[in-house]
Amino acid sequence: METKNVIFELRTKKGLSQEELAQKVMVTRQAVSRWENGETVPNTETLKLLSKEFDVSINTLLGDPRQLVCQCCGMPLEDGIISHNGDGTLNEEYCKWCYADGTYTYSNMDDLIDVCVKHMVNDKFTEEQARSYMKQLLPSLDYWKRYEELSDNGQFEAFKEQLIKEINDLHIEGLPKVEKLNALVGSYVNLGYPLPNGKTVKFLMFIEKYSIVIPEIFLYTSLTNKTKGDKNI
């Protein structure tokens, strides 16, 4: 699909007039008309505004000229799973599980491989094959090539280790010792989890920043100034 058709479709789907869209991205109505007629295309800065307004990638606005791949885990990217920066704009380099709200969630390649392999194994792809594939793939991706430059120097891992200690120090009856936490970071990650009673809960119905997941148990902690330090089990 061409850019003119993409913009027209997104605008009409959202119920916006050309004038209303123009105001939102700070251009004239005539500019929007020219885009939709195929006479011109938005410049780079306007594409960023359109991307944020419609919550789609610039790649989508341009008609999907290239296949986006997460530069941390290698997952093919579509609009629904592309990560967001801290200001709400889309970051087309990563999926929302590897990077969210300006935070990288993996600092250990083996941990990432452990997570990915669980979703890759099937009748035709063994765990050994999946691990071998990921061990070859990850070092070729930009995040791991530039890890020293892009990582948070272990700050997020330190946060998880401190939380593990605090959880274990609670000595909750029936709760086995927690050895490891899987983190879902950011306001754009909102996964549903099935409960034994058949209902489904979404992590971010309850929290603003971090969800830390232990098997069968949710521990929610908010890093906002308002509720910092509060924990609910």
Buried (B, 14 or more C-beta within 10 A) or exposed (E): EEBBEBBBEBBEEEEBEBEEBBBBBEBEBEBBBBBBEEEEBBEEEBBBBBBBBBBBBBBBBBEBEEEBBBBBBBBEBBBEBBBBBEEEBBBBBBBBBBBBBBBBBBBEBEBBBBBBBEEBBEEEEEEEEBBEBBEEBBEEBBBBEEBEEBBBEEEBBEBBEEBBEBBBEEEEEEBEEBEEBBBBBBEBBEBEEEEEEEEEEEBBEEBEBBBBBBEEBBBBBBEEEEBEEEBEE
